[in-house]
């Protein structure tokens, strides 16, 4: 192994840590759109509605139409499943790999408080981005030199204020304080000069501190009539600068001479590392129409994934390892449709569908981010009793089968398949 091999290995590590993507996400790229079970039952198509505190995420203007003080909180159980089938030249058509993420539970919490008929305040805690990836049998996983485990964890603190300009028109604005941390485990490949075979020379663990970025969100909601409403919202991109350490732990190769060479080239101890992620901005336009006990909404969302064009990794104490990696994501659209029927004072049912375009080119597909176009099929319901409400929703998310087409930058080519089952539960109380 030479210094170029170490440089490549560290660059791959940075890519993994910064992207930290996985089939656990229910929006293309590494966005999360499960922000309240009632909204999930509508397939996330609620930009033009205001029924609970999750409006802080979907459209800040909506909280101006909420009556009474409200608490709305819950979480989503996400069970992803992914598989990979290899292609020539590497890892080959006989290779099949399976994801092993388990169950993820991103939570959310919202509180809204109307100060007057015209002014309302709210605060939300949610996770607009965040992922996890893990593959079975990491010691033998054919993509272990790219990643065996990666995490992007964090949350947003989103204080919001909304104003009614007229009885049927409101605007809202919020501060988006983003907290995030990243981690990665992977292996470093070395070529045994005696057998000419690639073996594991070291394990890399990269972990950052909890770092912070700042952005904002704005929204407008208009209700031309009792049965028609329209909404427009925008959440600005947020840049987070990450600082952390990378640790290179040698792995015995079976050759004492090679082990000595590997140890001599690996950085010693915890090596400082810095990188940054510019989380994309996104905008949504929607309209909702009511017909008696029925409500229908259609939304179009735009994600500014073009901001994720490259990753720069800096090792202040090891500048030989510095690297810039091209990603070349493109901005993408989501199309969301939901419908609801109020059965009586206690029960509501709803359902929906969404189509989510992938922003990633085939060259960027990898075990870190096996992204593809996604179809979501959604069902939900609510039980309302006085000031309490209990919402639930179920999603089946099916990603289109997608091949790297021999274009993967890591030279790890094959076809990815994935799907996910999600169950959202939220509890609300007005007082």
N, C-alpha and C positions, 0 to 999 in steps of 0.2 A: 504494500500500500504506500502511495506517495502522497505528497501534500495536496495534489489536485484531488485525490480521492477524499481526503478529509474535507476539503473545501466543498466538494459536491455534497458530501454527507450533511454538513452543517446547513447548506442551502436548502436541501430537501427538508431538513428538520424545521427550518424557519417557515417554509411554506406550509407544512403541516400545522405548526402551532398557530400561525396567523389565520389560516382558513378554518381549521378545526371543524370541518363540516361532516355531516353524517346523514344517513337516510332517516334520522329521527325528525328532521324539520318538516313542517307541513306547508311551507311556502318555498318556492324555488330559491336556489342559493342557500343562505343560512338564516333566512328570516323565519319568525314564528308569528302565526296569525291567530292562535288560540287565545283569545282575550275575553273570556266570559262565555258561559255555556249558552245563554240565550242567543248571542251573536253567532256562536258556532252552529246552532240549529238553523240559522239563516245562511249558512255557508260563509259567514263573515260579511255578508252584504247588508250592512247597517249604517252606512255613511249618512243616509238621509233620515235615520230614526234616532229617537232618544227615549229609551225605556229604562235604562239603568246606568250605573257609574262607568261601565266600560266605554261609554261615549268619550271619556277622557283620552282613550287610545284611538278610537275610530273617528271621532269628529268632536273636537273640543267645544264647538259651539252648542252641541246638544245638551250640555248640562244646564243651560239657561232655561230649558223647558221642563226640567225635573222638579217635581213638587216635594216638599218636606226634605229633611236631612235623610240621607240614605247611606247605608253601608252595603257593599256588594263585593263578595270575595269567593274564591274557589281555586280550583286547579284542574289540570288535564293529565290523565294517564295516557302516555304514548308508548305503544309497543311497535317498533319498527322491525322490518325483516328485509334483508338484502342478500343477494347472491351475485357471484362473479364467475364467468366462464372465460378461460383464457383463449387467446388467439396467437398465431405466429407473428413475430418470431419468439416473443417472450410474453407470458410464461408458458405458452403452448396450449393447444386445444384440449389436452387431457386434464387440465387443471380446473378445479371448481372450488370456490371459497364461499364461506357464509359469514354474514355479520353476526355479532354477538353483543348487542347493546343492552338488552334487557328492557326494563320499563323506566321511562323518564316521567317526571311530574313537575312541569313548570307551573308555579303558582301565580296568582294575581290578586290584587286588593285595590278597592276604590272607595273613596269617601267623597260625598258631595254635600254642599251646604248652601242653600239659597239665602242670601243676606237680605234680599228684597225681591219684589216682583221683576226687577230689571237686572239684578246682579247676582251671580252665583260663583262660588269657589269650589274647587275640588282638588283632590290629590290622588294620584294613582301610583301603584308599584307593580310593574309588569316586566316581562322579558321579551322585547321586540326582536332580539337576535340571540342565538345561543344554540350550540349543538354538541353532540358527542358521537364519536365513532370508535368502534372496537370490532376486531375480527377474531374468529375462532382460532384456537391453536397458534398463538403468536410465535412459538418457536419454529414452526414449519410453514407459516403463512407466506405465500409466494410474494406478497407485497410488503413484507416486513421492513424492507429498506426504505420504504416511503412512510409507513406508519403502522404501529400495532395498536395504539390508543391515542386519541386526541380529544381534548375538551375545550370548549369555549363556554364559560359560565359567567353569568352576570345578571344585572337587572337595571331598570330605569326608574328613577324617581321623577314624577311628572306633575308638579303643582300647576294648576290651571285656573283661569278665571274667564267667565263668559258674560256677555252683556246682551240683553234684549234691546235692539235698536227700535223695533216695533213689536206689536203683539205677535206677529208671525215671522219675525226676522231676528236672527241672533248671530253674533260673532264670538269666537273664543280664541285664546292664546295660552300657550303653556311653555314652561321651561323644561327641557329634556336633559336631565342629568344622568349620564350613562356610566355605570360601573361594570368592569369586565376583567376577567383574568383568563389566561390560556395555559395549556399544558400539553405535552406530547411525549410519548414513548416510541422509540423506533430503534432499529439496528443499523450499524455501520458495516457495509460490505467490504471485504478485503479479498484479494486474489492470492491464494497460496502459491508461491512461485515454484514449489516442488511438485504439486499435483495439478496446477493450473485450474483449480476449482475455486469458485467464489464461496467464502465462508463468513460467518459472523465474527467480526473483529471486536465489536464493542456495542454496548447499549447506550443510547442517548436519552436523557430525560431533560426536557426543557420546560421550565415553569416560570410564569411571571407573577408579579405582585398584583393585587387588585388595583387597577388603574382607572382613571376617570376622564370623561370627555363631556362636552356641553353642546347642546343644540336647542331647537325650539320647535313647536308645532302650532299651527293655526287652523282655523276652520270657520265655515259659514254655513248656516242652515236657514232655509226659507220654506214656509208653508203657505203656498198660494191659496189653498183651500183646506177644509177639514180633512179631505181624503187624499191630498197630494202634498208631498214634501220632496225637496231636493237638498243635497248636501255636497260640499266640496271641502276637502281637508288636505293638509300638506304637513309632512314631518321632515325637517331638514336633516341633511347628512350630518354625521357626528364622527369626528376623528379622535381616536384614542391612541395615545403613545404608550407602548408597553415596554417595561423594563423588567428583567428577570435574570435567571442564570441557566446555563446549560452544563450538564454533568455528563462526562464520557466515562463509562465504566468498562474496562477491558473484559473480553470474554475469551476463555481459553480456546485456541484453535486446534489444539492437538500437536502443534509444532512449536517447541520452546523458542526456536530462533525467530519464527514469525511473531510470536507473542512479544518478544523483546522489541522488535521493530515497531509493532503497533503501539506499545506503551510509550515509545520514544516520540511518536508523532502526535499522539492524542494530547489535547490541552489538559493541563493538570488542574484538578480541583474544580470548584464552581467557577465557571467562566461567564462574566457578565455579557448579556445580550440585549439588544434593543431592536424593536420593530414597531410598526404602526398599522392599524386597520382603519380605513375610512368607511364606516358603516353607511350604506346608501340612504339617500333620502327617498321618500315615496309620497305619492299623491293619489287621491281617490275622488271619484265623482260618482254619485248615486242618486237614484230617484225611487221613491216609494209611493205606492198607490194602494188605497184601501177600497174594498168593495164589501160593505156590510161587515161580516165577521172575518173576512179574508183580507190579508195584507201581502202585497208582492213588492219585492225590491230587486233592482239590478244595479250592480256596481262595476266600474272599470277602474282598476288600480294600476299605477305605473311605478316601477322601482328603478331607481337611478344606479343600476349596477355598473354602468360605465365608469364610475369612480374607482371600481376595483380593477385597475388595469395592470398594476404591478405591485410587488412586495420588495421592500428593501430591508435587508438584515444587516445590522452593524454589531460587531464584536469589538468594543473599545480597547480591550487588552490583547486581542488577536485579530488585527486588521486583515491578515491574510485570509480570514474566513468570510469577510464581507461579501455580500452577494445581492444582486437585484434579479428578481424572477418575474417574468412576464405572465400575466393572467388573461388580460384582454377580454374581460367580461363585457357584455352588451346590456343595455337597459332593456327591460322586459315588461310585459303586461300580464295582469290577472283579470279574469272575467268571472264574476260571482253573481249567483241568482238564488234568491230565497223566497219562500212563501209560508204564511202562517194562517192557521184557522183557530179562532177563539171558540171553544166548544161551549163553555158556560163561565160563570164567575170564578170557578176554581181551576179549570183545565184549559191548556193551550197546546196545540201541536204544530210542528213546523218541519220543513225539510228544504234541501237545496242542493246545488251543484256548483263546482268551480273548476275552471281550467287555468293552469298556472304555467306560463312559459319559462323554460330554463334560460338563464343568462349566460351559461358557460359554453365555450366552444369545445369541440371534441378533444383538442390538445390539452385542455385543463382538467379533463375527467381523470379521477384517480381514486384509490381507496379512501382518500380524505373527503372527496366530494363527488360521488357518483351521481351527478345531477342529471335530471331529464324532465321533460314536460310531465305535468301531473294532472290527474283527474280526481276530483274529490266528490264523494257522494255522502250526503249529510242528512241526519234525522235528529229531531229534538222535541222536547216537550217541557211544560212548566206546570207546577202546582202552586196556586196562589191562595193564601188564607189570611185575610185581614192585612196586616202590615208585613207579613212574611211572604217570600216567594222562593221556590226551589226550582232551579233550571237544570236540565241535563241535555247532553247532546252526544251523538256518536258520529264519527267520521270513518269512512273507508277511503284511503288515499292510494291510488294506483299510479305508479310512475311508468311511463312508456319504456319498453325495452330499448336500450341504447348502447351502441358500440363505439369504441374509440376510433374505429376506422383506420387503425394503424398510425394515427397522428399524435398519440399521447407523448407529451414532452418528457415524461419519465421513462419512456420506452416500456411501458407496462400496458399492454393492449389486450382488450377483451370486451365482453358484453356484460352490462350491469342490468339487473332486475331488482326492483324494490317495491314494497308496499308498506302501509302502516295502518294500524287500528288505533283510534283515539277515543277516549271517553272523558267528557268534560262535565264537571259538577260545580254549580255556583249557588250560593245562598245570599238572599238579599233581605234587608230589613229597612223600613222607612219609619222615622220617628220625628 
